[in-house]
Amino acid sequence: MITTTPNVEGKHISKYCGVVAGKVILSTDMFKDMFAGIRS
């Protein structure tokens, strides 16, 4: 089981990986397409 919480009731934590981070790059065209879909 993989979780983002510091503990899980009734379970033993066998490995703590520390802080995990990620990056997302969004283009302006994505927002145009998203709002065009909302409008229609």
CHARMM internal coordinates of N, CA and C (Angstrom, degrees):
IC EDIT
DIST 1 N 1 CA 1.4379
DIST 1 CA 1 C 1.5386
ANGL 1 N 1 CA 1 C 107.84
DIST 1 C 2 N 1.2979
ANGL 1 CA 1 C 2 N 115.76
DIHE 1 N 1 CA 1 C 2 N 136.83
DIST 2 N 2 CA 1.4622
ANGL 1 C 2 N 2 CA 121.81
DIHE 1 CA 1 C 2 N 2 CA 176.96
DIST 2 CA 2 C 1.5245
ANGL 2 N 2 CA 2 C 107.05
DIHE 1 C 2 N 2 CA 2 C -117.44
DIST 2 C 3 N 1.3265
ANGL 2 CA 2 C 3 N 116.54
DIHE 2 N 2 CA 2 C 3 N 132.91
DIST 3 N 3 CA 1.4554
ANGL 2 C 3 N 3 CA 120.83
DIHE 2 CA 2 C 3 N 3 CA -178.40
DIST 3 CA 3 C 1.5184
ANGL 3 N 3 CA 3 C 110.40
DIHE 2 C 3 N 3 CA 3 C -142.57
DIST 3 C 4 N 1.3288
ANGL 3 CA 3 C 4 N 116.24
DIHE 3 N 3 CA 3 C 4 N 161.27
DIST 4 N 4 CA 1.4584
ANGL 3 C 4 N 4 CA 121.29
DIHE 3 CA 3 C 4 N 4 CA 177.21
DIST 4 CA 4 C 1.5255
ANGL 4 N 4 CA 4 C 111.70
DIHE 3 C 4 N 4 CA 4 C -102.49
DIST 4 C 5 N 1.3081
ANGL 4 CA 4 C 5 N 117.84
DIHE 4 N 4 CA 4 C 5 N 0.54
DIST 5 N 5 CA 1.4629
ANGL 4 C 5 N 5 CA 121.64
DIHE 4 CA 4 C 5 N 5 CA 179.74
DIST 5 CA 5 C 1.5200
ANGL 5 N 5 CA 5 C 110.21
DIHE 4 C 5 N 5 CA 5 C -89.07
DIST 5 C 6 N 1.3424
ANGL 5 CA 5 C 6 N 117.86
DIHE 5 N 5 CA 5 C 6 N 154.18
DIST 6 N 6 CA 1.4658
ANGL 5 C 6 N 6 CA 120.19
DIHE 5 CA 5 C 6 N 6 CA -178.42
DIST 6 CA 6 C 1.5237
ANGL 6 N 6 CA 6 C 114.11
DIHE 5 C 6 N 6 CA 6 C -72.43
DIST 6 C 7 N 1.3243
ANGL 6 CA 6 C 7 N 117.69
DIHE 6 N 6 CA 6 C 7 N -18.55
DIST 7 N 7 CA 1.4661
ANGL 6 C 7 N 7 CA 120.27
DIHE 6 CA 6 C 7 N 7 CA 177.13
DIST 7 CA 7 C 1.5231
ANGL 7 N 7 CA 7 C 110.36
DIHE 6 C 7 N 7 CA 7 C -153.35
DIST 7 C 8 N 1.3377
ANGL 7 CA 7 C 8 N 115.36
DIHE 7 N 7 CA 7 C 8 N 157.79
DIST 8 N 8 CA 1.4594
ANGL 7 C 8 N 8 CA 122.43
DIHE 7 CA 7 C 8 N 8 CA 177.24
DIST 8 CA 8 C 1.5205
ANGL 8 N 8 CA 8 C 106.29
DIHE 7 C 8 N 8 CA 8 C -129.26
DIST 8 C 9 N 1.3120
ANGL 8 CA 8 C 9 N 116.01
DIHE 8 N 8 CA 8 C 9 N 121.93
DIST 9 N 9 CA 1.4600
ANGL 8 C 9 N 9 CA 120.59
DIHE 8 CA 8 C 9 N 9 CA -176.24
DIST 9 CA 9 C 1.5280
ANGL 9 N 9 CA 9 C 110.91
DIHE 8 C 9 N 9 CA 9 C -60.02
DIST 9 C 10 N 1.3306
ANGL 9 CA 9 C 10 N 115.80
DIHE 9 N 9 CA 9 C 10 N 127.49
DIST 10 N 10 CA 1.4520
ANGL 9 C 10 N 10 CA 121.18
DIHE 9 CA 9 C 10 N 10 CA 177.75
DIST 10 CA 10 C 1.5209
ANGL 10 N 10 CA 10 C 114.76
DIHE 9 C 10 N 10 CA 10 C 83.76
DIST 10 C 11 N 1.3202
ANGL 10 CA 10 C 11 N 118.17
DIHE 10 N 10 CA 10 C 11 N 2.37
DIST 11 N 11 CA 1.4707
ANGL 10 C 11 N 11 CA 121.98
DIHE 10 CA 10 C 11 N 11 CA -179.25
DIST 11 CA 11 C 1.5214
ANGL 11 N 11 CA 11 C 109.95
DIHE 10 C 11 N 11 CA 11 C -120.62
DIST 11 C 12 N 1.3313
ANGL 11 CA 11 C 12 N 116.16
DIHE 11 N 11 CA 11 C 12 N 150.42
DIST 12 N 12 CA 1.4598
ANGL 11 C 12 N 12 CA 122.86
DIHE 11 CA 11 C 12 N 12 CA 176.85
DIST 12 CA 12 C 1.5205
ANGL 12 N 12 CA 12 C 109.22
DIHE 11 C 12 N 12 CA 12 C -97.21
DIST 12 C 13 N 1.3280
ANGL 12 CA 12 C 13 N 117.33
DIHE 12 N 12 CA 12 C 13 N 129.93
DIST 13 N 13 CA 1.4623
ANGL 12 C 13 N 13 CA 122.18
DIHE 12 CA 12 C 13 N 13 CA 177.66
DIST 13 CA 13 C 1.5276
ANGL 13 N 13 CA 13 C 107.77
DIHE 12 C 13 N 13 CA 13 C -82.41
DIST 13 C 14 N 1.3281
ANGL 13 CA 13 C 14 N 118.06
DIHE 13 N 13 CA 13 C 14 N 116.34
DIST 14 N 14 CA 1.4670
ANGL 13 C 14 N 14 CA 121.31
DIHE 13 CA 13 C 14 N 14 CA -178.00
DIST 14 CA 14 C 1.5229
ANGL 14 N 14 CA 14 C 112.18
DIHE 13 C 14 N 14 CA 14 C -94.40
DIST 14 C 15 N 1.3418
ANGL 14 CA 14 C 15 N 117.96
DIHE 14 N 14 CA 14 C 15 N -23.98
DIST 15 N 15 CA 1.4554
ANGL 14 C 15 N 15 CA 120.55
DIHE 14 CA 14 C 15 N 15 CA -179.53
DIST 15 CA 15 C 1.5238
ANGL 15 N 15 CA 15 C 109.12
DIHE 14 C 15 N 15 CA 15 C -151.51
DIST 15 C 16 N 1.3305
ANGL 15 CA 15 C 16 N 115.94
DIHE 15 N 15 CA 15 C 16 N 131.99
DIST 16 N 16 CA 1.4555
ANGL 15 C 16 N 16 CA 121.77
DIHE 15 CA 15 C 16 N 16 CA 176.46
DIST 16 CA 16 C 1.5181
ANGL 16 N 16 CA 16 C 107.63
DIHE 15 C 16 N 16 CA 16 C -112.98
DIST 16 C 17 N 1.3364
ANGL 16 CA 16 C 17 N 117.85
DIHE 16 N 16 CA 16 C 17 N 119.69
DIST 17 N 17 CA 1.4612
ANGL 16 C 17 N 17 CA 121.65
DIHE 16 CA 16 C 17 N 17 CA -173.39
DIST 17 CA 17 C 1.5301
ANGL 17 N 17 CA 17 C 113.33
DIHE 16 C 17 N 17 CA 17 C -90.70
DIST 17 C 18 N 1.3021
ANGL 17 CA 17 C 18 N 118.55
DIHE 17 N 17 CA 17 C 18 N -9.82
DIST 18 N 18 CA 1.4584
ANGL 17 C 18 N 18 CA 120.57
DIHE 17 CA 17 C 18 N 18 CA -179.75
DIST 18 CA 18 C 1.5202
ANGL 18 N 18 CA 18 C 111.73
DIHE 17 C 18 N 18 CA 18 C 86.49
DIST 18 C 19 N 1.3153
ANGL 18 CA 18 C 19 N 114.62
DIHE 18 N 18 CA 18 C 19 N -160.69
DIST 19 N 19 CA 1.4598
ANGL 18 C 19 N 19 CA 120.66
DIHE 18 CA 18 C 19 N 19 CA -176.50
DIST 19 CA 19 C 1.5276
ANGL 19 N 19 CA 19 C 109.55
DIHE 18 C 19 N 19 CA 19 C -76.54
DIST 19 C 20 N 1.3287
ANGL 19 CA 19 C 20 N 115.94
DIHE 19 N 19 CA 19 C 20 N 133.26
DIST 20 N 20 CA 1.4614
ANGL 19 C 20 N 20 CA 122.24
DIHE 19 CA 19 C 20 N 20 CA 177.54
DIST 20 CA 20 C 1.5205
ANGL 20 N 20 CA 20 C 106.91
DIHE 19 C 20 N 20 CA 20 C -119.31
DIST 20 C 21 N 1.3203
ANGL 20 CA 20 C 21 N 117.27
DIHE 20 N 20 CA 20 C 21 N 133.56
DIST 21 N 21 CA 1.4659
ANGL 20 C 21 N 21 CA 121.73
DIHE 20 CA 20 C 21 N 21 CA -178.45
DIST 21 CA 21 C 1.5194
ANGL 21 N 21 CA 21 C 109.96
DIHE 20 C 21 N 21 CA 21 C -130.14
DIST 21 C 22 N 1.3053
ANGL 21 CA 21 C 22 N 115.30
DIHE 21 N 21 CA 21 C 22 N 158.46
DIST 22 N 22 CA 1.4614
ANGL 21 C 22 N 22 CA 120.62
DIHE 21 CA 21 C 22 N 22 CA 177.41
DIST 22 CA 22 C 1.5149
ANGL 22 N 22 CA 22 C 110.59
DIHE 21 C 22 N 22 CA 22 C -146.40
DIST 22 C 23 N 1.3048
ANGL 22 CA 22 C 23 N 116.27
DIHE 22 N 22 CA 22 C 23 N 162.70
DIST 23 N 23 CA 1.4647
ANGL 22 C 23 N 23 CA 121.51
DIHE 22 CA 22 C 23 N 23 CA 179.05
DIST 23 CA 23 C 1.5173
ANGL 23 N 23 CA 23 C 109.03
DIHE 22 C 23 N 23 CA 23 C -127.52
DIST 23 C 24 N 1.3129
ANGL 23 CA 23 C 24 N 115.16
DIHE 23 N 23 CA 23 C 24 N 145.64
DIST 24 N 24 CA 1.4595
ANGL 23 C 24 N 24 CA 121.22
DIHE 23 CA 23 C 24 N 24 CA 177.46
DIST 24 CA 24 C 1.5210
ANGL 24 N 24 CA 24 C 107.98
DIHE 23 C 24 N 24 CA 24 C -128.52
DIST 24 C 25 N 1.3006
ANGL 24 CA 24 C 25 N 116.24
DIHE 24 N 24 CA 24 C 25 N 133.00
DIST 25 N 25 CA 1.4599
ANGL 24 C 25 N 25 CA 121.10
DIHE 24 CA 24 C 25 N 25 CA 176.87
DIST 25 CA 25 C 1.5251
ANGL 25 N 25 CA 25 C 107.65
DIHE 24 C 25 N 25 CA 25 C -111.88
DIST 25 C 26 N 1.3191
ANGL 25 CA 25 C 26 N 115.62
DIHE 25 N 25 CA 25 C 26 N 120.58
DIST 26 N 26 CA 1.4595
ANGL 25 C 26 N 26 CA 121.16
DIHE 25 CA 25 C 26 N 26 CA -179.83
DIST 26 CA 26 C 1.5230
ANGL 26 N 26 CA 26 C 109.21
DIHE 25 C 26 N 26 CA 26 C -112.50
DIST 26 C 27 N 1.2913
ANGL 26 CA 26 C 27 N 116.28
DIHE 26 N 26 CA 26 C 27 N 139.90
DIST 27 N 27 CA 1.4636
ANGL 26 C 27 N 27 CA 119.94
DIHE 26 CA 26 C 27 N 27 CA 177.71
DIST 27 CA 27 C 1.5174
ANGL 27 N 27 CA 27 C 109.91
DIHE 26 C 27 N 27 CA 27 C -95.02
DIST 27 C 28 N 1.3219
ANGL 27 CA 27 C 28 N 116.59
DIHE 27 N 27 CA 27 C 28 N 160.00
DIST 28 N 28 CA 1.4676
ANGL 27 C 28 N 28 CA 120.37
DIHE 27 CA 27 C 28 N 28 CA 178.65
DIST 28 CA 28 C 1.5217
ANGL 28 N 28 CA 28 C 110.50
DIHE 27 C 28 N 28 CA 28 C -67.00
DIST 28 C 29 N 1.3227
ANGL 28 CA 28 C 29 N 117.84
DIHE 28 N 28 CA 28 C 29 N -28.99
DIST 29 N 29 CA 1.4673
ANGL 28 C 29 N 29 CA 120.41
DIHE 28 CA 28 C 29 N 29 CA 179.06
DIST 29 CA 29 C 1.5232
ANGL 29 N 29 CA 29 C 111.04
DIHE 28 C 29 N 29 CA 29 C -64.09
DIST 29 C 30 N 1.3290
ANGL 29 CA 29 C 30 N 116.75
DIHE 29 N 29 CA 29 C 30 N -31.98
DIST 30 N 30 CA 1.4583
ANGL 29 C 30 N 30 CA 119.57
DIHE 29 CA 29 C 30 N 30 CA 178.96
DIST 30 CA 30 C 1.5289
ANGL 30 N 30 CA 30 C 110.18
DIHE 29 C 30 N 30 CA 30 C -62.20
DIST 30 C 31 N 1.3459
ANGL 30 CA 30 C 31 N 116.33
DIHE 30 N 30 CA 30 C 31 N -42.70
DIST 31 N 31 CA 1.4595
ANGL 30 C 31 N 31 CA 119.51
DIHE 30 CA 30 C 31 N 31 CA 178.94
DIST 31 CA 31 C 1.5195
ANGL 31 N 31 CA 31 C 111.43
DIHE 30 C 31 N 31 CA 31 C -66.63
DIST 31 C 32 N 1.3301
ANGL 31 CA 31 C 32 N 117.79
DIHE 31 N 31 CA 31 C 32 N -39.02
DIST 32 N 32 CA 1.4685
ANGL 31 C 32 N 32 CA 120.61
DIHE 31 CA 31 C 32 N 32 CA 177.53
DIST 32 CA 32 C 1.5255
ANGL 32 N 32 CA 32 C 110.42
DIHE 31 C 32 N 32 CA 32 C -61.16
DIST 32 C 33 N 1.3373
ANGL 32 CA 32 C 33 N 116.47
DIHE 32 N 32 CA 32 C 33 N -44.19
DIST 33 N 33 CA 1.4645
ANGL 32 C 33 N 33 CA 120.77
DIHE 32 CA 32 C 33 N 33 CA 179.63
DIST 33 CA 33 C 1.5275
ANGL 33 N 33 CA 33 C 111.22
DIHE 32 C 33 N 33 CA 33 C -65.33
DIST 33 C 34 N 1.3219
ANGL 33 CA 33 C 34 N 116.12
DIHE 33 N 33 CA 33 C 34 N -39.61
DIST 34 N 34 CA 1.4626
ANGL 33 C 34 N 34 CA 120.28
DIHE 33 CA 33 C 34 N 34 CA -179.16
DIST 34 CA 34 C 1.5272
ANGL 34 N 34 CA 34 C 110.41
DIHE 33 C 34 N 34 CA 34 C -64.43
DIST 34 C 35 N 1.3626
ANGL 34 CA 34 C 35 N 116.76
DIHE 34 N 34 CA 34 C 35 N -47.29
DIST 35 N 35 CA 1.4531
ANGL 34 C 35 N 35 CA 118.97
DIHE 34 CA 34 C 35 N 35 CA -179.19
DIST 35 CA 35 C 1.5281
ANGL 35 N 35 CA 35 C 112.18
DIHE 34 C 35 N 35 CA 35 C -70.37
DIST 35 C 36 N 1.3181
ANGL 35 CA 35 C 36 N 117.65
DIHE 35 N 35 CA 35 C 36 N -29.61
DIST 36 N 36 CA 1.4697
ANGL 35 C 36 N 36 CA 120.05
DIHE 35 CA 35 C 36 N 36 CA 176.05
DIST 36 CA 36 C 1.5198
ANGL 36 N 36 CA 36 C 109.57
DIHE 35 C 36 N 36 CA 36 C -65.75
DIST 36 C 37 N 1.3315
ANGL 36 CA 36 C 37 N 117.26
DIHE 36 N 36 CA 36 C 37 N -37.62
DIST 37 N 37 CA 1.4554
ANGL 36 C 37 N 37 CA 120.77
DIHE 36 CA 36 C 37 N 37 CA 176.78
DIST 37 CA 37 C 1.5176
ANGL 37 N 37 CA 37 C 112.32
DIHE 36 C 37 N 37 CA 37 C -66.34
DIST 37 C 38 N 1.3339
ANGL 37 CA 37 C 38 N 116.30
DIHE 37 N 37 CA 37 C 38 N -36.33
DIST 38 N 38 CA 1.4797
ANGL 37 C 38 N 38 CA 120.13
DIHE 37 CA 37 C 38 N 38 CA 178.65
DIST 38 CA 38 C 1.5153
ANGL 38 N 38 CA 38 C 110.62
DIHE 37 C 38 N 38 CA 38 C -68.66
DIST 38 C 39 N 1.3337
ANGL 38 CA 38 C 39 N 116.22
DIHE 38 N 38 CA 38 C 39 N -40.51
DIST 39 N 39 CA 1.4624
ANGL 38 C 39 N 39 CA 119.95
DIHE 38 CA 38 C 39 N 39 CA -178.82
DIST 39 CA 39 C 1.5187
ANGL 39 N 39 CA 39 C 112.25
DIHE 38 C 39 N 39 CA 39 C -64.58
DIST 39 C 40 N 1.3187
ANGL 39 CA 39 C 40 N 117.06
DIHE 39 N 39 CA 39 C 40 N -36.58
DIST 40 N 40 CA 1.4657
ANGL 39 C 40 N 40 CA 119.78
DIHE 39 CA 39 C 40 N 40 CA -177.97
DIST 40 CA 40 C 1.4998
ANGL 40 N 40 CA 40 C 108.62
DIHE 39 C 40 N 40 CA 40 C -86.77
END
COOR INIT
IC SEED 1 N 1 CA 1 C
IC BUILD
